[in-house]
């Protein structure tokens, strides 16, 4: 039997008044609703329609948290000590007792030296720090060590170093830097641009001649005038210590830089107007390769000869050959490549020329193909490859038919060779070359090696 709630006349009957919270009977109606809710079967309630309510433990024991669970006791003590020494101004309306406490703090911070750890902590917090309270050499040394070991930012280290430089004698300050490479590095990095000469003098006093020479070399390359830079490099070369392996290495670099400046200064208009005081040795070599008219002889007399530039600038053979390959290919002077990569052995002048390359042949082939070199030039380099399979792969990539035919002959792959022959244009040079290769391969089948004698 249906209940009244399911009867349509029940809802349309005007004698049924709507529930109103403002009515006097609201409380009675609310109690009836609460009673209705208590009589509901929990098993019949849908999970999706229920509202879960989180329960909170608001007891006194749950809210009684210790501050040590948030911050350690040592850290809290350090923060409190730091705050007691950080106030320097009297707040408005402060009592005489507060003013007296502030004066006592200022006197304490002036007369008593704080521990280095406290000063370091204030540095890390970005607080204002007074270093004038550190009077003795030992206190200053401990302060510097604490700042270096704590991992303070560079500005804090520089602040301490400038204080020590101002308040210590020069020999004492240099002694501190000599024992602490990290402090010396910070000090040099801070002053090397504004006080370069003083820093170089300091390095030489401390026996750091190599670093001093490197800094001098860096400052010399910052000069934009060619004559002035050259003069500074000559002075640097004369200041090197003799019989020192490290300084001899740098001396070679300086001498090479001087000769490079001479080439740029004397032959700037002849080589390339784009060359300037900051041009690299490879850029100068590229310009010299462009102006070289005789690749048969390795001219060492002319100052702009590529071979002489390589010797003076200590350019390796691979760098020279790669630069010459790119320059000659850009100039489309492919005939010079034979002279660059083929040489006569010095120990046997009567011997035939030999192909010599200091880097990968495949790299040279790909670079020439990228620069749109003719197929004949690509074939000259492909013919120098020893591996037939690698030659076949690379020849197909650069579309060199003659090299593909040679590779197939070396691999004795007659089927692919015949298939290739059918794809070649009629009466073309490649077809004639392929026919000749097929004919020679077929004739080689009956050699003495393949004949078997039967007794």
Protein Blocks (a to p, Z undefined) as FASTA:
>chain_A
ZZfklpmklmmpmklccddfkbmklmmmmmmmmmmmmmpcfklpcfklpccdddddfbfk
lmmccfklmpcfklmmmmmmmmmmmpcbdcehiafklmmmmmmmmmmmmmpccdfklmmm
mmmnopacdfklpmbfmlmmmmmmmmmmnopafklmmmmmmmmmmmpcfklmmmmmmmmm
klmmmmmmmmmmmmmmlmmmmmmmnopamlmmmmmmmmmmmpmbfklmmmmmmmmmmmpc
ghifklmmmmmmmmmmmmmmmmmmmmmmmmomkbcfkbcfklmmmmmmmmpcbfkbccfk
bmkbfklmmmmnopafklmmmmmmmmmmmnopaklmmmmmpccdfklmmbccddddfbdf
klmmmmmmmnopafklmmmmmmmpmblklmmmmmmmnopaklmmmmmmmnopaklmmmmm
mmpcehifklmmmmmmmmmmmmmmmcfklpccdZZ
